[in-house]
């Protein structure tokens, strides 16, 4: 539980996201001299490229297939579309005011964007719904004040938005629960002061939400839609990430705004609901990402249930024949070349007959 290396990136690094294979980390640089994304090789801990984006970038999300990413430009009210193979921004999407957090649906067909509206004072915010097939906004959903973060459940049924109240004005926030199909807000769960970020448990039953103004993490029962308990962490908890097995959470304790100071990453044992360590890091840390080893790839397992069904094999044949209606299953493209070959379909057939590899 100690810092092993510090990697120099751009000015005012903010949010970060990892590629699906955990080999690359994308760091948003929000400073005036930044307005960029640093591309970090996770194996060598070196920056291998920089991508210019829009004004005041705050959020980044990588598509499930690892081919593209979206970056929210809060100063411009846009998203930058990144081609990760080419290392360039290919276009922008106009969204709401002060966009921040971004989350893809599990199949990558849509992305949800939290539009904070006003970063300095309470103001009703929205969520933009993006169709990633043509990069258009298909709907705008009203939520609470200043939503900063958004997450989509593993089954794609629910969207959760953290309404912070304001970054600079103390006040109670909430967690909006949105039906992903109807886009209706079905619940608003009361939270503590200035909640910022959330992480979902692997089974989708619990959300862990950082409460910046209370130095706590709220444990939200998503079935009963109530806060069941709180976990005390460090000063000014901001971003949160969870280990893949759901045993631990890691919280970036930023320290209060206006107080330049070294912060820490709180290590939380989720079974015991307690902080077990604080790792001292650099000044005012905001976000954290966990690079867990990925399980073995099961060719053709589109829904991630650990087996390959007949319907998935049919889908793979359609992909190999170039049918665009069958897009959205990166599990067939095992070599990552953007196409599905006959040998990859045959690998999926073998997985259907012999079973997926064990973790």
Secondary structure as UniProt FT lines:
FT   TURN            11..12
FT   STRAND          13..18
FT   TURN            20..21
FT   STRAND          24..29
FT   TURN            32..34
FT   STRAND          36..41
FT   TURN            42..45
FT   STRAND          46..52
FT   TURN            55..56
FT   STRAND          57..62
FT   TURN            64..65
FT   STRAND          68..73
FT   TURN            74..77
FT   STRAND          78..83
FT   TURN            84..87
FT   STRAND          88..94
FT   TURN            97..98
FT   STRAND          99..104
FT   TURN            106..107
FT   STRAND          110..115
FT   STRAND          124..131
FT   TURN            132..135
FT   STRAND          136..145
FT   STRAND          147..152
FT   TURN            154..155
FT   STRAND          158..163
FT   STRAND          172..179
FT   TURN            180..182
FT   STRAND          185..193
FT   STRAND          195..200
FT   TURN            202..203
FT   STRAND          206..211
FT   TURN            212..215
FT   STRAND          216..221
FT   TURN            222..225
FT   STRAND          226..232
FT   TURN            235..236
FT   STRAND          237..242
FT   TURN            244..245
FT   STRAND          248..253
FT   TURN            257..258
FT   STRAND          262..269
FT   TURN            270..273
FT   STRAND          274..283
FT   TURN            299..300
FT   TURN            302..303
FT   HELIX           310..320
FT   TURN            321..322
FT   HELIX           324..326
FT   HELIX           330..332
FT   TURN            334..335
FT   HELIX           342..354
//
